[in-house]
Amino acid sequence: MAKDIDEAAKISPNAEPAIGKPTRSLPTVRATLLLAVNLVAGVGLLGFVALDYRRELDERLAAMHVSLTEEAATLLPAVQDLLALGTERIQQHIDVVCARMQEAVSPEHHIAVLIRNEALQAQSHGRNSPDMLLRMEGAASGSPGSGSEDLVVGAARAGETTVLVSESVDQLQRRVRTGALSRAAVVILFGTVGAIIVNLLLLRLVTRPLERLAGVVRRIGRGELGATVEGFATSEMDLLSREISSMSSSLAMANQQREHQLRRARRLQRHLLPSAGAYGLLRVAVSNEPADRVAGDYCDVLELSDGSIILCVADMCGHGIAACMGAAILKALLLSTVETSPSLSELLPVINDRLRRATLPEEFATMVLARFDPGTRTLEHASAGHVPALFFHADGRVEQLGSSGPLLGIFKEDRWTTRTHEFPPGSLLVMLTDGVLEAQDSDRHPVGLSRLVTVLSARAPLDAHGVLTTLREEILRHQGPRPLSDDQTILVAEATAGPAVTIMAAAEPVLANMSTPAAPDRIDCGSTTPRVLRPASWSRCACFGTSDCEEIS
């Protein structure tokens, strides 16, 4: 059926499924799992480093506070002993102690002594200042906002004498931070090794099995039904592989049954097609090429009880199984009505009404009919929306017999007109479906009706078999090896001079009354005069008139 009609009916049997390649790039399972594992591990590592740093810093600060408090308690008796010698002696003592601690333990070490209203600070490192004293006093008293957050101070008091020993937190924090980072580096190292191991395991246990399974699924999608995949090391992947293999085997069995049914359907459809050969004063050649396993085209040659011959070519919308069922319905309708309808104009309305009731609302068909009357040698023609038939007159003229009414199966009541033509010997009628005219080349250009008419006219005169052969050769030359997009059916009817006679071939060559001996590979078709030879491989032949014979299978 024509593409514009298919689109109007919203039928697209060859549409590709919108399944296959993803519309965007998707992450792999391995990458997703590694990202998730590493993300969790990274967050955990950061939390561990932060907690470890805080814990160690608190422990080190507490230890430092205890140490500084002990140092202050040790200095306090000495300071009290030196009170009698004056503040200068106390100043010398704390400078010596602070300088010794600075060199041995901490460069941030500082000592301050408060005696009644007088304050002394170690001067060995140049950090003594009123601000420093205020910060030490604030840290010792625990006063917030005193700017002493970066100091740890130990204090010892006796009477009016107070000894303060401080150390900066900065250096301690750096040491703790360095230790925490060192431990984190070790954890990261082990985590990296673990990630590599997990990645290799995922590659072996997940990625490669999934790639193998995906490969088998792709093969199944390409039609390799029955393809299977071997088991895997993990129970989940092994279960998945068994299910895919089972599905593939089930699909293969179902496809075998489907193919068997389709072959039977195609054999039955071929059986319903008319045979090429002689029908009274007509010689018929037929070709039917389905685009699918079965065709939606229907053609027939019916010899009626009144001696007339009906020629029919029809095309159900679409192709494939549904169209094949529609074609079978058309044949049944034609067989049941053709004997009771005296003319084609009365036959088509009956077929239209019954087809409309027997098929779905969206289904329709085109049909071209011709009735040949051997008594008057006339041909009555009618067409229900079908592509033009080609009428080759005996004098060489070519006439296109177009549609004489609407499609079948759409409207409840319709009328079709008929035309009657003389059909003397040498006349040819070519009836075909639109799949023939729409055969496309590599540039998607259809072969078209005018090109076929030109080719046939250039090779005239041709008999029915010659016309069919020429058409098939031209179509194959045009479309090349590409698959058919629609069913292609051709029926050629040729008017002969006299009734065709089918003669069984003689068991042995007929050599009597021969003016010349026969070729070794050709023998007489029958006792015709003049004698006609046939290939020895033929089992039967039909002779038309007195000179032309063809094989009958």
Secondary structure, 3 states (H helix, E strand, C coil): CCHHHHHHCCCCCCCCCCCCCCCCCCCCHHHHHHHHHHHHHHHHHHHHHHHHHHHHHHHHHHHHHHHHHHHHHHHHHHHHHHHHHCHHHHHHHHHHHHHHHHHHCCCCCEEEEEECCEEEECCCCCCCCHHHHHHHHHHHHCCCCCCCCCEEEEEEEECCEEEEEEEEHHHHHHHHHHHHHHHHHHHHHHHHHHHHHHHHHHHHHHHHHHHHHHHHHHHHHCCCCCCCCCCCCCHHHHHHHHHHHHHHHHHHHHHHHHHHHHHHHHHHHHHHCCCCEEECCEEEEEEEECCCCCCCEEEEEEECCCCCEEEEEEEECCCCHHHHHHHHHHHHHHHHHCCCCCCHHHHHHHHHHHHHHHCCCCCCEEEEEEEEECCCCEEEEEEECCCCEEEECCCCCEEEECCCCCCECCCCCCCCCCEEEECCCCCEEEEECHHHHCCECCCCCECCHHHHHHHHHHHCCCCHHHHHHHHHHHHHHHHCCCCCCCCEEEEEEEECCCCEEEEECCCCCCCCCCCCCCCCCEEECCCCCCCCEEECCCCEEEEECCCEEEECC
